[in-house]
């Protein structure tokens, strides 16, 4: 049976999984979540009542959360690119970097975006300031960490880079990665040049007008 992925091309966590699928040329049915398609939305809600995506369905088995989906694909639908090392110690570093990008880049970035969607009277200025401070701190730590690395966890593209690509892509739109972080900027460019992520970015281009802060005319 064909894998089914319930996701949206403009979603960072959806892109995280799409990168993994594209890296390995894994066949799947892309069930694009659109509010004007009630059938797809109903299928999605029935599969995962929390209504957070992406969600993968494999022969009746439902898998949630982007990191878990990528690890699941590596176990049950492996391809030529192993995104998690077989060595347990190397895998630990990959998982650690994966959590860094999700928790300290993507989470504060989304905090800023979601706050912009609130009515003016309900906005959280302090929370947004804290999110921006977190991003600056995370950029600084990452800039030092990437001093002798090509990819997030070393010399090999991995699960951590699947996380890093959309996280840094949108973070730079939301809270610009300044020239004081040259290694982060260079790493972001390497990610954009990776064919799997470049494909995900191109597929999401039609949805750029939806970005609440205004998508910059670049990338």
TILUMLUM-620186 format. One line per field, with one value per residue: residue number from 1; residue in one letter; x negated, z, y negated of N, C-alpha, C in turn. Coordinates in steps of 0.001 Angstrom, whole numbers. Layout:
BEGIN
nr = [NUM | ...]
rest = [A | ...]
n.c1 = [X | ...]
n.c3 = [Z | ...]
n.c2 = [Y | ...]
ca.c1 = [X | ...]
ca.c3 = [Z | ...]
ca.c2 = [Y | ...]
c.c1 = [X | ...]
c.c3 = [Z | ...]
c.c2 = [Y | ...]
! end
This chain:
BEGIN
nr = [1 | 2 | 3 | 4 | 5 | 6 | 7 | 8 | 9 | 10 | 11 | 12 | 13 | 14 | 15 | 16 | 17 | 18 | 19 | 20 | 21 | 22 | 23 | 24 | 25 | 26 | 27 | 28 | 29 | 30 | 31 | 32 | 33 | 34 | 35 | 36 | 37 | 38 | 39 | 40 | 41 | 42 | 43 | 44 | 45 | 46 | 47 | 48 | 49 | 50 | 51 | 52 | 53 | 54 | 55 | 56 | 57 | 58 | 59 | 60 | 61 | 62 | 63 | 64 | 65 | 66 | 67 | 68 | 69 | 70 | 71 | 72 | 73 | 74 | 75 | 76 | 77 | 78 | 79 | 80 | 81 | 82 | 83 | 84 | 85 | 86 | 87 | 88 | 89 | 90 | 91 | 92 | 93 | 94 | 95 | 96 | 97 | 98 | 99 | 100 | 101 | 102 | 103 | 104 | 105 | 106 | 107 | 108 | 109 | 110 | 111 | 112 | 113 | 114 | 115 | 116 | 117 | 118 | 119 | 120 | 121 | 122 | 123 | 124 | 125 | 126 | 127 | 128 | 129 | 130 | 131 | 132 | 133 | 134 | 135 | 136 | 137 | 138 | 139 | 140 | 141 | 142 | 143 | 144 | 145 | 146 | 147 | 148 | 149 | 150 | 151 | 152 | 153 | 154 | 155 | 156 | 157 | 158 | 159 | 160 | 161 | 162 | 163 | 164 | 165 | 166 | 167 | 168 | 169 | 170 | 171 | 172 | 173 | 174 | 175 | 176 | 177 | 178 | 179 | 180 | 181 | 182 | 183 | 184 | 185 | 186 | 187 | 188 | 189 | 190 | 191 | 192 | 193 | 194 | 195 | 196 | 197 | 198 | 199 | 200 | 201 | 202 | 203 | 204 | 205 | 206 | 207 | 208 | 209 | 210 | 211 | 212 | 213 | 214 | 215 | 216 | 217 | 218 | 219]
rest = [X | X | X | X | X | X | X | X | X | X | X | X | X | X | X | X | X | X | X | X | X | X | X | X | X | X | X | X | X | X | X | X | X | X | X | X | X | X | X | X | X | X | X | X | X | X | X | X | X | X | X | X | X | X | X | X | X | X | X | X | X | X | X | X | X | X | X | X | X | X | X | X | X | X | X | X | X | X | X | X | X | X | X | X | X | X | X | X | X | X | X | X | X | X | X | X | X | X | X | X | X | X | X | X | X | X | X | X | X | X | X | X | X | X | X | X | X | X | X | X | X | X | X | X | X | X | X | X | X | X | X | X | X | X | X | X | X | X | X | X | X | X | X | X | X | X | X | X | X | X | X | X | X | X | X | X | X | X | X | X | X | X | X | X | X | X | X | X | X | X | X | X | X | X | X | X | X | X | X | X | X | X | X | X | X | X | X | X | X | X | X | X | X | X | X | X | X | X | X | X | X | X | X | X | X | X | X | X | X | X | X | X | X | X | X | X | X | X | X]
n.c1 = [-838 | -398 | -2202 | -670 | -737 | 365 | 348 | -991 | -2352 | -3555 | -4115 | -6468 | -7105 | -5945 | -7538 | -9902 | -9522 | -8986 | -11483 | -12961 | -11585 | -12020 | -14799 | -15260 | -13776 | -11286 | -8178 | -4968 | -1650 | -588 | 1391 | 2734 | 3469 | 6173 | 8477 | 10661 | 11193 | 13134 | 13279 | 10638 | 9844 | 11587 | 10805 | 8252 | 8766 | 10079 | 8051 | 6177 | 7093 | 6007 | 5235 | 2761 | 154 | -2645 | -1031 | -1518 | -366 | -538 | 292 | 2624 | 1605 | 1065 | -1138 | -2520 | -3976 | -6839 | -9620 | -9406 | -8097 | -10091 | -12051 | -10563 | -10211 | -12849 | -13146 | -11115 | -10793 | -13342 | -15833 | -18393 | -19680 | -20662 | -19236 | -19567 | -22239 | -23642 | -25319 | -25088 | -26054 | -26683 | -24136 | -22875 | -23901 | -22808 | -20067 | -20036 | -20707 | -18551 | -16457 | -17320 | -16904 | -14130 | -13133 | -14470 | -14810 | -12636 | -10344 | -10404 | -10347 | -7850 | -6257 | -6443 | -5281 | -2666 | -1734 | -1436 | 896 | 2906 | 5567 | 4890 | 5208 | 4775 | 2210 | -1104 | -3518 | -5755 | -6250 | -6903 | -9235 | -10875 | -10985 | -12373 | -14804 | -15570 | -15979 | -18195 | -20111 | -20163 | -21054 | -23639 | -24816 | -24645 | -26214 | -28801 | -28893 | -28813 | -31329 | -33258 | -31801 | -30028 | -27405 | -24553 | -25107 | -27656 | -29665 | -27821 | -24678 | -21628 | -18848 | -18807 | -19413 | -17213 | -15425 | -16659 | -16609 | -13904 | -13439 | -15490 | -15084 | -12513 | -12918 | -14799 | -13255 | -11522 | -12983 | -15684 | -18691 | -21605 | -24678 | -26575 | -26506 | -27944 | -28473 | -26079 | -24488 | -25833 | -25460 | -22672 | -22428 | -23656 | -21804 | -19582 | -20522 | -20485 | -19080 | -16699 | -15537 | -15372 | -13447 | -11210 | -10942 | -10358 | -7893 | -6348 | -6153 | -3794 | -2229 | -3272 | -2132 | -558 | -2064 | -2137 | -3745 | -4637 | -6190 | -9594 | -11215 | -13040 | -15188]
n.c3 = [0 | -668 | 951 | 2858 | 3260 | 5306 | 5150 | 4747 | 2152 | 2897 | 5525 | 8148 | 9671 | 8100 | 5822 | 6891 | 7025 | 4327 | 3169 | 4071 | 2751 | 69 | -65 | -160 | -2280 | -1797 | -2447 | -2150 | -1225 | -1381 | 709 | 650 | 2998 | 2982 | 3734 | 2121 | 1184 | 2317 | 2595 | 2775 | 5098 | 6963 | 6949 | 7991 | 10589 | 11708 | 11830 | 13552 | 16195 | 17524 | 15560 | 14498 | 12249 | 10354 | 9430 | 9042 | 7231 | 7102 | 5661 | 7240 | 9707 | 11863 | 12103 | 14005 | 14511 | 13362 | 13699 | 14683 | 12523 | 10540 | 11666 | 11701 | 8947 | 8280 | 9530 | 8500 | 5806 | 4448 | 2586 | 212 | 1598 | 4792 | 7430 | 10110 | 12058 | 12353 | 14431 | 17866 | 19478 | 17648 | 16627 | 18827 | 18913 | 16557 | 17181 | 19330 | 18090 | 16372 | 18224 | 19180 | 16977 | 16646 | 19161 | 19911 | 17730 | 15831 | 17572 | 19066 | 16786 | 15652 | 17718 | 17462 | 14953 | 15322 | 17269 | 15834 | 14512 | 16265 | 17634 | 18110 | 20797 | 22188 | 22001 | 22869 | 23931 | 25589 | 25522 | 22811 | 22679 | 24324 | 22765 | 20521 | 21729 | 22485 | 19953 | 19047 | 20905 | 20304 | 17636 | 18072 | 19574 | 17696 | 15637 | 16684 | 17062 | 14455 | 13480 | 12688 | 11174 | 8420 | 8108 | 10332 | 12399 | 11881 | 9301 | 7629 | 6005 | 7762 | 9894 | 11631 | 9940 | 8308 | 10070 | 10595 | 8162 | 7308 | 9712 | 10029 | 7645 | 7833 | 10218 | 9604 | 8034 | 9917 | 12151 | 11475 | 10527 | 11381 | 10014 | 11933 | 12453 | 10636 | 10011 | 10462 | 8504 | 6215 | 6465 | 6262 | 3573 | 2372 | 3001 | 1540 | -984 | -1144 | -2957 | -2086 | -171 | -1647 | -3473 | -1779 | -937 | -3368 | -3988 | -2093 | -2774 | -4004 | -1794 | -354 | -18 | 2197 | 4459 | 7580 | 8431 | 6154 | 3412 | 2582 | -383 | -1434 | -1352]
n.c2 = [1199 | -2297 | -4857 | -7439 | -10870 | -13324 | -16637 | -20017 | -21989 | -24443 | -24336 | -24167 | -21849 | -19929 | -20177 | -19263 | -16468 | -15995 | -16527 | -14312 | -12250 | -12973 | -12862 | -10145 | -9301 | -8199 | -6766 | -8259 | -9258 | -12419 | -14014 | -16839 | -19261 | -21217 | -23746 | -24100 | -21640 | -19488 | -16694 | -15683 | -17054 | -15955 | -13266 | -13571 | -14642 | -12484 | -10632 | -11809 | -13366 | -15579 | -17232 | -18123 | -18515 | -17151 | -13996 | -10584 | -7783 | -4356 | -1506 | -1364 | -2024 | -4704 | -7387 | -9927 | -13230 | -14859 | -14142 | -11515 | -10335 | -10449 | -8798 | -6460 | -6003 | -5416 | -2962 | -1278 | -1865 | -2084 | -3885 | -4846 | -6884 | -7150 | -8629 | -8635 | -7694 | -4384 | -3881 | -4241 | -6348 | -8361 | -8706 | -9798 | -12404 | -13411 | -13295 | -15074 | -17524 | -17709 | -18150 | -20605 | -22378 | -22166 | -22993 | -25396 | -27031 | -26721 | -26767 | -29353 | -30986 | -30408 | -31307 | -34087 | -34486 | -33425 | -35162 | -37480 | -37027 | -37421 | -39495 | -42978 | -43767 | -41462 | -40645 | -39481 | -41131 | -40916 | -38159 | -37859 | -39393 | -37850 | -35547 | -36478 | -37090 | -34526 | -33386 | -34901 | -34060 | -31333 | -31429 | -32386 | -30292 | -28226 | -29225 | -29008 | -26255 | -25277 | -25678 | -23763 | -22031 | -20630 | -19836 | -19599 | -17718 | -16943 | -15577 | -14434 | -14521 | -14553 | -13498 | -15693 | -17811 | -17807 | -18890 | -21344 | -22768 | -23855 | -25204 | -27188 | -28497 | -29760 | -31116 | -33079 | -34713 | -35696 | -36650 | -38159 | -36572 | -37822 | -39357 | -38896 | -36280 | -34423 | -31713 | -30434 | -31628 | -30725 | -27990 | -27861 | -28559 | -26351 | -24408 | -25339 | -24846 | -22139 | -19519 | -18158 | -19874 | -22207 | -21465 | -21211 | -23861 | -25140 | -23951 | -25111 | -27759 | -28941 | -29519 | -31594 | -34211 | -33808 | -34070 | -35507 | -37685 | -38765 | -37597 | -37746 | -39099 | -37050 | -34144]
ca.c1 = [0 | -1146 | -2217 | 110 | -1220 | 1292 | -552 | -825 | -3671 | -4120 | -4365 | -7861 | -7221 | -5644 | -8739 | -10890 | -9266 | -9136 | -12914 | -13351 | -10985 | -12681 | -16179 | -15301 | -12917 | -10221 | -6867 | -3909 | -474 | -592 | 2754 | 2547 | 4526 | 6756 | 9789 | 11741 | 11350 | 13661 | 13018 | 9274 | 9806 | 12306 | 9910 | 7166 | 9293 | 10387 | 6778 | 5446 | 8000 | 5292 | 5168 | 1433 | -436 | -2213 | -635 | -1801 | 414 | -1207 | 1066 | 3537 | 909 | 925 | -2367 | -2466 | -5170 | -7788 | -10816 | -9013 | -7809 | -11358 | -12662 | -9725 | -10561 | -14151 | -13001 | -10169 | -10902 | -14677 | -16311 | -19851 | -20215 | -20321 | -19161 | -19954 | -23353 | -23484 | -26089 | -24216 | -26602 | -26484 | -22695 | -22518 | -24211 | -21800 | -18804 | -20217 | -20610 | -17155 | -15671 | -17734 | -16228 | -12687 | -12794 | -15084 | -14681 | -11266 | -9334 | -10302 | -9955 | -6398 | -5659 | -6367 | -4306 | -1316 | -1337 | -1027 | 2241 | 3871 | 6009 | 3904 | 5400 | 4443 | 827 | -1991 | -4764 | -6854 | -6537 | -7584 | -10596 | -11604 | -11218 | -13449 | -16041 | -15918 | -16542 | -19549 | -20971 | -20299 | -21928 | -25005 | -25305 | -24775 | -27347 | -30010 | -28823 | -29046 | -32680 | -33984 | -30813 | -29329 | -25993 | -24205 | -25723 | -28974 | -29955 | -26795 | -23317 | -20895 | -17572 | -18985 | -19359 | -15803 | -14828 | -17300 | -16317 | -12743 | -13543 | -16307 | -14458 | -11470 | -13448 | -15438 | -12174 | -10838 | -13958 | -16783 | -19996 | -22498 | -26037 | -27413 | -26405 | -28264 | -28413 | -24658 | -24041 | -26424 | -24773 | -21334 | -22577 | -23912 | -20523 | -18761 | -21083 | -20237 | -17936 | -15466 | -14922 | -15047 | -12155 | -10162 | -10780 | -9677 | -6501 | -5629 | -6142 | -2461 | -1565 | -3999 | -1280 | 100 | -2948 | -1533 | -4657 | -5045 | -7352 | -10566 | -11432 | -14331 | -15131]
ca.c3 = [0 | -754 | 2119 | 2748 | 4133 | 5501 | 5460 | 3889 | 1629 | 3492 | 6939 | 8418 | 10101 | 6920 | 4996 | 7546 | 6576 | 2876 | 2880 | 4280 | 1666 | -1186 | 0 | -477 | -3404 | -1288 | -3045 | -1171 | -1661 | -629 | 1000 | 1029 | 3897 | 2580 | 4377 | 1135 | 814 | 3559 | 2700 | 3301 | 6479 | 7792 | 7071 | 8888 | 11951 | 12198 | 12096 | 14650 | 16723 | 17936 | 14338 | 14269 | 11130 | 9451 | 9876 | 8041 | 7335 | 6422 | 5759 | 8365 | 10913 | 11889 | 12758 | 14191 | 14883 | 12252 | 14024 | 14758 | 11164 | 9837 | 12210 | 11237 | 7556 | 8258 | 9982 | 7716 | 4380 | 4285 | 1239 | 115 | 2523 | 6192 | 8107 | 11505 | 12035 | 13056 | 15674 | 18874 | 19949 | 16572 | 16551 | 19939 | 18505 | 15563 | 17895 | 20128 | 17198 | 15923 | 19265 | 19231 | 15934 | 16915 | 20405 | 20130 | 16521 | 15311 | 18567 | 19231 | 15509 | 15523 | 18726 | 16895 | 13861 | 15851 | 17988 | 14848 | 14052 | 17298 | 17662 | 18741 | 22241 | 22791 | 21693 | 24007 | 23580 | 26376 | 24987 | 21526 | 22974 | 24829 | 21628 | 19714 | 22491 | 22369 | 18619 | 19014 | 21680 | 19540 | 16490 | 18572 | 19913 | 16463 | 14879 | 17253 | 16857 | 13047 | 13105 | 12015 | 10653 | 7184 | 8403 | 11726 | 13347 | 11408 | 7865 | 6889 | 6072 | 8668 | 10474 | 12208 | 8855 | 7909 | 11017 | 10485 | 6914 | 7415 | 10912 | 9725 | 6515 | 8321 | 11286 | 8980 | 7601 | 11095 | 12973 | 10533 | 10966 | 11005 | 9563 | 13058 | 12510 | 9260 | 9801 | 10371 | 7180 | 5220 | 6615 | 5684 | 2122 | 1984 | 3095 | 414 | -2197 | -1113 | -3862 | -1394 | 438 | -2732 | -4010 | -815 | -993 | -4623 | -3902 | -1156 | -3262 | -4227 | -533 | 348 | 425 | 3463 | 5606 | 8263 | 8572 | 4823 | 2933 | 1902 | -1790 | -1566 | -1180]
ca.c2 = [0 | -3542 | -5728 | -8669 | -11934 | -14441 | -17739 | -21186 | -22344 | -25659 | -24049 | -23803 | -20459 | -19124 | -20200 | -18403 | -15100 | -15958 | -16431 | -12918 | -11463 | -13324 | -12380 | -8720 | -8979 | -7335 | -7041 | -8522 | -10021 | -13680 | -14454 | -18244 | -19725 | -22495 | -23904 | -24011 | -20228 | -18909 | -15258 | -15511 | -17536 | -14990 | -12109 | -13976 | -14767 | -11138 | -9954 | -12456 | -14387 | -16788 | -18051 | -18674 | -17784 | -16090 | -12668 | -9558 | -6552 | -3246 | -263 | -1458 | -2484 | -6160 | -7839 | -11372 | -13978 | -14812 | -13360 | -10110 | -9881 | -10236 | -7587 | -5349 | -5752 | -4769 | -1580 | -474 | -2179 | -2653 | -4177 | -4942 | -7893 | -6864 | -9924 | -8419 | -6751 | -3110 | -4008 | -4857 | -7620 | -9329 | -8954 | -10677 | -13773 | -13786 | -13557 | -16288 | -18673 | -17755 | -18797 | -22009 | -23153 | -22212 | -23687 | -26699 | -27842 | -26681 | -27157 | -30811 | -31588 | -30275 | -32173 | -35430 | -34458 | -33230 | -36369 | -38482 | -36691 | -37781 | -40899 | -43864 | -43818 | -40168 | -40288 | -39258 | -41814 | -40353 | -36834 | -38020 | -39855 | -36689 | -34646 | -37063 | -36915 | -33112 | -33166 | -35458 | -33167 | -30095 | -31714 | -32490 | -28947 | -27459 | -29749 | -28391 | -24806 | -24951 | -26100 | -22684 | -21089 | -20963 | -19611 | -19872 | -16790 | -16522 | -15599 | -13714 | -15034 | -13664 | -13944 | -17028 | -18792 | -17877 | -19825 | -22652 | -23478 | -24759 | -26044 | -28361 | -29184 | -30661 | -31969 | -34242 | -35598 | -36229 | -37372 | -38045 | -36064 | -38910 | -39040 | -38467 | -34824 | -34025 | -30264 | -30074 | -32060 | -29823 | -26698 | -28027 | -28519 | -24956 | -23703 | -25769 | -24248 | -20693 | -19296 | -17766 | -21047 | -23125 | -21014 | -21568 | -25316 | -25483 | -23516 | -25988 | -29147 | -29522 | -29850 | -32653 | -35328 | -33480 | -34299 | -36668 | -38820 | -39191 | -36839 | -38619 | -38806 | -36368 | -32684]
c.c1 = [-875 | -1080 | -1371 | -451 | -197 | 457 | -206 | -2205 | -4339 | -4480 | -5805 | -8002 | -6825 | -6868 | -9831 | -10743 | -9435 | -10598 | -13372 | -12820 | -11709 | -14131 | -16275 | -14417 | -11775 | -8877 | -5824 | -2799 | -390 | 850 | 2677 | 3748 | 4965 | 8160 | 10940 | 11890 | 11838 | 13389 | 11650 | 9218 | 10517 | 11469 | 8821 | 7627 | 9610 | 9115 | 6106 | 6278 | 7303 | 5069 | 3848 | 778 | -1920 | -1784 | -890 | -911 | -258 | -429 | 1959 | 2909 | 684 | -299 | -2320 | -3827 | -6294 | -9017 | -10504 | -8728 | -9104 | -12066 | -11887 | -10072 | -11898 | -14093 | -12198 | -10240 | -12271 | -15034 | -17820 | -20482 | -19733 | -20376 | -19433 | -21065 | -23044 | -24225 | -25288 | -24741 | -26449 | -25001 | -22244 | -22786 | -23200 | -20485 | -18885 | -20084 | -19203 | -16284 | -16039 | -16958 | -14732 | -12358 | -13289 | -15179 | -13212 | -10236 | -9286 | -9910 | -8436 | -5660 | -5447 | -5297 | -2883 | -825 | -839 | 387 | 3320 | 4383 | 5006 | 3994 | 4988 | 2997 | -49 | -3362 | -5955 | -7241 | -7279 | -9026 | -11454 | -11921 | -12349 | -14799 | -16516 | -16545 | -17957 | -20533 | -21224 | -21197 | -23393 | -25602 | -25557 | -25966 | -28665 | -30038 | -29171 | -30461 | -33430 | -33032 | -30263 | -27826 | -25781 | -24937 | -27093 | -29109 | -28846 | -25423 | -22453 | -19520 | -17681 | -18909 | -17958 | -15057 | -15360 | -16814 | -15087 | -12810 | -14313 | -15731 | -13447 | -11972 | -14089 | -14409 | -11588 | -11739 | -15305 | -18064 | -21034 | -23882 | -26983 | -27353 | -26719 | -28158 | -26967 | -24118 | -24570 | -25755 | -23380 | -21397 | -22872 | -22617 | -19627 | -19236 | -20875 | -18997 | -16627 | -14771 | -14544 | -13699 | -11009 | -9893 | -10009 | -8197 | -5668 | -5494 | -4740 | -1761 | -2239 | -3139 | -585 | -775 | -2537 | -2425 | -5083 | -6306 | -8321 | -10784 | -12841 | -14117 | -14311]
c.c3 = [0 | 563 | 1838 | 3743 | 4136 | 5995 | 4571 | 3424 | 2314 | 4963 | 7159 | 8823 | 8980 | 6017 | 5581 | 7079 | 5061 | 2469 | 3002 | 3156 | 350 | -1203 | -484 | -1653 | -3020 | -1895 | -1947 | -1833 | -784 | -493 | 1549 | 1825 | 3512 | 3157 | 3382 | 559 | 2058 | 3707 | 3295 | 4768 | 7423 | 7999 | 8102 | 10341 | 12549 | 12566 | 13353 | 15194 | 17204 | 16767 | 14205 | 13172 | 11031 | 10169 | 8725 | 8296 | 6484 | 6674 | 7001 | 9665 | 10820 | 12699 | 12822 | 14617 | 13868 | 12546 | 14051 | 13370 | 10412 | 10358 | 11763 | 9793 | 7449 | 8652 | 9011 | 6206 | 4103 | 2816 | 1253 | 1101 | 3938 | 6969 | 9601 | 11511 | 12803 | 14388 | 16693 | 19347 | 18893 | 16446 | 17660 | 19589 | 17473 | 16258 | 18721 | 19263 | 16632 | 16940 | 19383 | 18214 | 16178 | 18090 | 20478 | 18881 | 16092 | 16317 | 18792 | 17931 | 15347 | 16553 | 18161 | 15804 | 14400 | 16592 | 17018 | 14335 | 15063 | 17112 | 18453 | 20264 | 22949 | 22555 | 22944 | 23687 | 24327 | 25834 | 23664 | 21744 | 23479 | 23699 | 20751 | 20421 | 22415 | 21003 | 18519 | 19764 | 20914 | 18327 | 16938 | 18894 | 18650 | 15643 | 15379 | 16955 | 15424 | 12581 | 12319 | 11473 | 9316 | 7390 | 9908 | 12727 | 12889 | 9899 | 7004 | 7092 | 6840 | 9026 | 11012 | 11137 | 8271 | 8797 | 10815 | 9284 | 7016 | 8633 | 10621 | 8573 | 7012 | 9432 | 10705 | 8424 | 8781 | 11956 | 12282 | 11195 | 10474 | 10589 | 10695 | 13238 | 11132 | 9010 | 9707 | 8994 | 6094 | 5267 | 6015 | 4160 | 1625 | 2007 | 1909 | -905 | -2254 | -1962 | -3156 | -779 | -627 | -3356 | -3083 | -838 | -2240 | -4575 | -3008 | -1671 | -3475 | -2952 | 212 | 747 | 1754 | 4676 | 6309 | 8345 | 7228 | 4390 | 2220 | 449 | -1995 | -1325 | -2274]
c.c2 = [-1253 | -4305 | -6958 | -9674 | -13063 | -15620 | -18926 | -21645 | -23527 | -25470 | -23588 | -22335 | -19497 | -19052 | -19306 | -16957 | -14985 | -15836 | -14979 | -12025 | -11728 | -12840 | -10934 | -8322 | -8052 | -7741 | -7264 | -9322 | -11261 | -14162 | -15877 | -18738 | -21132 | -22599 | -23857 | -22601 | -19480 | -17418 | -14988 | -15932 | -16577 | -13728 | -12395 | -14028 | -13403 | -10383 | -10498 | -13618 | -15661 | -17747 | -18814 | -17844 | -18083 | -14817 | -11707 | -8350 | -5489 | -1962 | -261 | -1898 | -3987 | -6549 | -9363 | -11915 | -13752 | -13959 | -11875 | -9542 | -9582 | -8987 | -6349 | -4988 | -5033 | -3300 | -728 | -722 | -2795 | -2866 | -4301 | -5927 | -7576 | -8174 | -9841 | -7374 | -5471 | -3133 | -4804 | -6204 | -8711 | -9699 | -9892 | -12136 | -14276 | -14138 | -14839 | -17538 | -18822 | -18479 | -20283 | -22839 | -23248 | -23126 | -25130 | -27577 | -27879 | -27188 | -28668 | -31520 | -31549 | -31121 | -33581 | -35491 | -34360 | -34473 | -37439 | -38247 | -37079 | -39208 | -41731 | -43832 | -42527 | -39757 | -40296 | -39849 | -41228 | -38974 | -36902 | -38472 | -38698 | -35702 | -35173 | -36920 | -35465 | -32820 | -33719 | -34567 | -31877 | -30297 | -31749 | -31138 | -28133 | -27934 | -29150 | -26894 | -24419 | -25288 | -25027 | -21625 | -21579 | -20874 | -19654 | -18990 | -16305 | -16628 | -15006 | -14345 | -14041 | -14219 | -15363 | -18109 | -18914 | -18858 | -21241 | -23449 | -24389 | -25666 | -27326 | -29173 | -30209 | -31586 | -33225 | -35212 | -36367 | -37099 | -37201 | -37521 | -37065 | -38453 | -38657 | -36949 | -34239 | -32521 | -29792 | -30447 | -31123 | -28452 | -26769 | -27968 | -27104 | -24154 | -24066 | -25159 | -22734 | -20399 | -18949 | -18967 | -22076 | -22756 | -21414 | -23070 | -25723 | -25108 | -24426 | -27418 | -29715 | -30000 | -31000 | -33852 | -35065 | -33790 | -35589 | -37903 | -39402 | -38467 | -37764 | -38176 | -38237 | -34882 | -32040]
! end
